[in-house]
Amino acid sequence: MQIMDFLSKKAIITDIKSSKKEEVIREMVDTLIEAGDIEKRSRNKLIESLMGREALGSTAIGQGIAIPHAKSDCVGKLVAAFGLSKKGVDFDSLDGEPAYIFFLLVAPQDSAGPHLKALARISRLLKDKYFRDTLRASEDDKAVVRIITQEDEKRV
């Protein structure tokens, strides 16, 4: 499984405006709605699911990365949005550092396998400092897609 298999090319934000955890999640969910991956009527329900997952423990894994995720009947297949914050957001990270790189994942209610594979794939690629730094320096969505595609192909 490669990241570009589930990352919506139309749901990439290279300058997240939000400065709080729930605002970031709202902004990224709205991007998935605008991209046509999630229906507008599912917005609040999905935000509740994502915030419910955050209440169990932060999805900020350290090194400036957060991977908010949830399972929901709002989607028929695994979808993801990508976001970058220039300022960083306090996301209750394990290392206490702000998060700059965000992957928001939404999986169908009954799909444990793809959901876990996607989380593992993102985590594995983001362990590479050069990859993280290159992503953080991205100026636009085309650069983000290019960088992720190149990394995906290197690590098949």
Secondary structure, DSSP 8 states (H G I E B T S, - for coil): --GGGTEEEEEEESS----BHHHHHHHHHHHHHHTTSS-GGGHHHHHHHHHHHHHHS--EEETTEE--EEEETT-SS-EEEEEEEEEEEB---TTS--EEEEEEEEEETT-HHHHHHHHHHHHHHHT-HHHHHHHHT--SHHHHHHHHHHHHHHT-
